[in-house]
Amino acid sequence: MLFENQVAIVTGASRGLGRSISLALAGEGARLALVYRQSADAARAVQAEIERQDGQALVIQADVSSEQAVKAMVEQVLAAFGKVDILINGAGLSLDGVTWRLPAESWHQVIQTNLSGTFHCTKYVLPSMRAQKYGRIVNVTSVVGQTGVPGTSAYAASKAGIIGFTRTSAVEVAKVGITVNAVALGYIDEGMGRALPSEVHDRIVGAIPLGRFGTPEELNWVIRFLCAPSASYITGSVLNVNGGLYG
């Protein structure tokens, strides 16, 4: 299997795309650390599904916006599995509002979760990855951070920041066998994509050249590709998964 004997951390793993990514990596033999913030029952359900397929999964509660929580989470993973080979920075939060009405508290909460959370998790897995001279990091960003969408200033800023962080950290660790890439998601038929009002959904679909939302399975193929050992010459890249919405 593609990730046999490898250890993967997935943040935001309890539901939506994080759940789907976790199951896809486990299906290829990875041992999973399923990191969640609030949804303990949902995270344990993912763990149970992995274990039913003879996989291994560890459930860890951690708020990625907290550096100390992330440090403790990574230490727990290393104590349980001895290493980290793959990190998927998938935890995300969106609190919408036009800029002149957006509370500063909402701005800071989104930035701390999406952007600082990506930084915290990357910072604390890198020593282990650097020691073993191998690692795959994939950061989940968004087409919203590339194009801008009214009412999403905090979310768009956080996701645009992830792109800059991805490119810089990739250069920093390129010589020690670690790749850092990002997937910039368009509209996926999962999680927030399913919560859109029908008129908003239809308007977005009309703007997508492929004429539909993406599926979690299509994203999983991209994640598996970027995390594969053979993807060793791809780093600092932002792979658009958006049906042609933005190129």
PESULHU-V34176 format. One record per residue. N is the residue number from 1. RES is the residue in one small letter. PSI is psi in degrees with one decimal (NA if undefined). BURIAL is 1 if it has 24 or more other ideal C-beta (glycine too) atoms within 12 Angstrom, else 0. D_FIRST is the distance of its C-alpha to the first C-alpha in whole Angstrom. Layout:
N,RES,PSI,BURIAL,D_FIRST ; N,RES,PSI,BURIAL,D_FIRST
This chain:
1,m,156.2,0,0 ; 2,l,-37.6,1,4 ; 3,f,29.9,1,6 ; 4,e,134.0,0,5 ; 5,n,11.8,0,9 ; 6,q,155.6,1,10 ; 7,v,130.1,1,13 ; 8,a,135.4,1,14 ; 9,i,129.2,1,18 ; 10,v,120.2,1,19 ; 11,t,149.9,1,23 ; 12,g,35.8,1,24 ; 13,a,-5.2,1,21 ; 14,s,-20.9,1,24 ; 15,r,172.6,1,24 ; 16,g,-138.1,1,24 ; 17,l,-32.8,1,22 ; 18,g,-41.2,1,21 ; 19,r,-46.7,1,20 ; 20,s,-43.4,1,18 ; 21,i,-42.4,1,16 ; 22,s,-45.1,1,15 ; 23,l,-36.5,1,14 ; 24,a,-43.2,1,12 ; 25,l,-41.2,1,10 ; 26,a,-35.5,1,10 ; 27,g,-18.4,1,8 ; 28,e,15.6,1,5 ; 29,g,-3.0,1,6 ; 30,a,146.5,1,9 ; 31,r,132.0,1,12 ; 32,l,138.7,1,15 ; 33,a,111.4,1,18 ; 34,l,108.3,1,20 ; 35,v,127.3,1,23 ; 36,y,162.1,1,26 ; 37,r,-47.1,1,30 ; 38,q,-32.3,0,32 ; 39,s,72.7,0,30 ; 40,a,-44.8,0,29 ; 41,d,-40.2,0,29 ; 42,a,-39.8,1,26 ; 43,a,-41.5,1,24 ; 44,r,-30.4,0,24 ; 45,a,-39.0,0,23 ; 46,v,-44.7,1,20 ; 47,q,-45.8,1,19 ; 48,a,-38.4,0,20 ; 49,e,-40.3,1,18 ; 50,i,-43.3,1,15 ; 51,e,-30.5,0,16 ; 52,r,-23.9,0,17 ; 53,q,20.8,0,14 ; 54,d,24.3,0,13 ; 55,g,177.3,1,12 ; 56,q,135.7,1,14 ; 57,a,139.5,1,17 ; 58,l,130.5,1,20 ; 59,v,127.9,1,23 ; 60,i,128.1,1,25 ; 61,q,126.5,1,28 ; 62,a,134.2,1,29 ; 63,d,110.2,1,31 ; 64,v,-14.4,1,30 ; 65,s,-14.0,1,33 ; 66,s,118.6,0,34 ; 67,e,-42.1,0,33 ; 68,q,-36.1,0,34 ; 69,a,-41.0,1,32 ; 70,v,-42.2,1,29 ; 71,k,-45.7,0,30 ; 72,a,-37.3,0,30 ; 73,m,-47.6,1,27 ; 74,v,-39.3,1,25 ; 75,e,-37.7,0,26 ; 76,q,-40.9,1,25 ; 77,v,-44.9,1,22 ; 78,l,-36.7,1,22 ; 79,a,-35.6,0,24 ; 80,a,-40.6,0,21 ; 81,f,-15.9,1,18 ; 82,g,-8.7,0,20 ; 83,k,170.6,1,19 ; 84,v,123.8,1,17 ; 85,d,-32.6,1,15 ; 86,i,136.0,1,15 ; 87,l,125.4,1,18 ; 88,i,110.5,1,19 ; 89,n,88.1,1,23 ; 90,g,-10.9,1,23 ; 91,a,134.9,1,26 ; 92,g,156.6,1,29 ; 93,l,140.5,1,33 ; 94,s,121.5,1,35 ; 95,l,108.2,1,39 ; 96,d,158.0,0,41 ; 97,g,142.3,0,45 ; 98,v,150.1,0,47 ; 99,t,-42.4,0,47 ; 100,w,-6.8,0,51 ; 101,r,-4.4,0,50 ; 102,l,122.4,1,47 ; 103,p,141.3,0,47 ; 104,a,-33.9,0,47 ; 105,e,-41.1,0,45 ; 106,s,-43.0,1,42 ; 107,w,-53.1,1,42 ; 108,h,-36.4,0,41 ; 109,q,-43.1,1,39 ; 110,v,-46.1,1,37 ; 111,i,-43.5,1,37 ; 112,q,-39.2,1,36 ; 113,t,-52.6,1,33 ; 114,n,-49.8,1,31 ; 115,l,-53.0,1,32 ; 116,s,-34.3,1,33 ; 117,g,-40.5,1,30 ; 118,t,-42.7,1,28 ; 119,f,-49.5,1,30 ; 120,h,-48.9,1,30 ; 121,c,-42.0,1,26 ; 122,t,-45.7,1,25 ; 123,k,-43.8,1,28 ; 124,y,-13.6,1,27 ; 125,v,-21.3,1,23 ; 126,l,-38.3,1,24 ; 127,p,-42.8,0,26 ; 128,s,-44.6,1,23 ; 129,m,-40.7,1,21 ; 130,r,-37.7,1,24 ; 131,a,-37.5,0,24 ; 132,q,-3.4,0,21 ; 133,k,41.8,0,21 ; 134,y,141.9,1,18 ; 135,g,153.3,1,17 ; 136,r,120.2,1,17 ; 137,i,129.0,1,19 ; 138,v,121.4,1,20 ; 139,n,131.4,1,23 ; 140,v,115.1,1,24 ; 141,t,-162.5,1,27 ; 142,s,150.6,1,29 ; 143,v,-24.3,1,32 ; 144,v,-34.0,1,34 ; 145,g,-12.2,1,34 ; 146,q,-33.9,1,35 ; 147,t,-30.0,0,37 ; 148,g,131.9,0,39 ; 149,v,127.9,1,40 ; 150,p,137.0,0,43 ; 151,g,4.8,0,43 ; 152,t,34.4,1,40 ; 153,s,-42.8,1,41 ; 154,a,-46.9,1,39 ; 155,y,-45.6,1,36 ; 156,a,-41.7,1,36 ; 157,a,-41.3,1,38 ; 158,s,-40.8,1,35 ; 159,k,-34.0,1,32 ; 160,a,-38.9,1,34 ; 161,g,-36.0,1,34 ; 162,i,-36.0,1,30 ; 163,i,-47.1,1,30 ; 164,g,-40.5,1,33 ; 165,f,-41.0,1,31 ; 166,t,-47.8,1,27 ; 167,r,-38.5,0,29 ; 168,t,-47.7,0,31 ; 169,s,-31.3,1,28 ; 170,a,-43.6,1,26 ; 171,v,-37.8,0,29 ; 172,e,-33.2,0,30 ; 173,v,8.9,1,26 ; 174,a,-33.1,1,25 ; 175,k,-2.2,0,26 ; 176,v,26.3,0,24 ; 177,g,17.6,0,21 ; 178,i,131.7,1,20 ; 179,t,145.1,1,20 ; 180,v,117.7,1,22 ; 181,n,169.1,1,22 ; 182,a,148.4,1,23 ; 183,v,122.3,1,23 ; 184,a,104.8,1,26 ; 185,l,138.8,1,26 ; 186,g,-138.7,1,29 ; 187,y,118.3,1,30 ; 188,i,140.9,1,27 ; 189,d,69.0,1,27 ; 190,e,152.4,1,26 ; 191,g,-123.5,1,28 ; 192,m,-29.8,1,31 ; 193,g,-27.9,1,31 ; 194,r,-12.2,0,32 ; 195,a,-0.7,0,35 ; 196,l,141.5,0,37 ; 197,p,150.7,0,40 ; 198,s,-36.6,0,40 ; 199,e,-33.9,0,43 ; 200,v,-44.6,0,40 ; 201,h,-48.2,0,37 ; 202,d,-36.5,0,39 ; 203,r,-40.4,0,41 ; 204,i,-45.7,1,37 ; 205,v,-37.6,0,36 ; 206,g,-23.2,0,39 ; 207,a,-9.9,0,38 ; 208,i,121.4,1,35 ; 209,p,-37.2,0,35 ; 210,l,-7.7,0,32 ; 211,g,23.1,0,34 ; 212,r,165.3,0,31 ; 213,f,156.0,1,29 ; 214,g,168.3,1,26 ; 215,t,154.3,0,23 ; 216,p,-36.0,1,20 ; 217,e,-36.5,0,18 ; 218,e,-37.5,1,19 ; 219,l,-40.0,1,19 ; 220,n,-35.9,1,15 ; 221,w,-41.1,0,14 ; 222,v,-43.3,1,16 ; 223,i,-47.1,1,15 ; 224,r,-41.0,1,11 ; 225,f,-50.9,1,13 ; 226,l,-26.9,1,15 ; 227,c,-10.2,1,13 ; 228,a,145.2,1,11 ; 229,p,-32.5,1,12 ; 230,s,-8.8,0,13 ; 231,a,39.3,1,15 ; 232,s,-9.9,0,18 ; 233,y,14.9,0,21 ; 234,i,112.2,1,21 ; 235,t,151.0,1,23 ; 236,g,15.0,1,26 ; 237,s,152.0,1,25 ; 238,v,111.4,1,26 ; 239,l,116.1,1,24 ; 240,n,126.4,1,26 ; 241,v,81.3,1,25 ; 242,n,11.6,1,28 ; 243,g,18.7,1,29 ; 244,g,5.8,0,31 ; 245,l,-34.6,1,33 ; 246,y,133.1,1,33 ; 247,g,NA,0,32
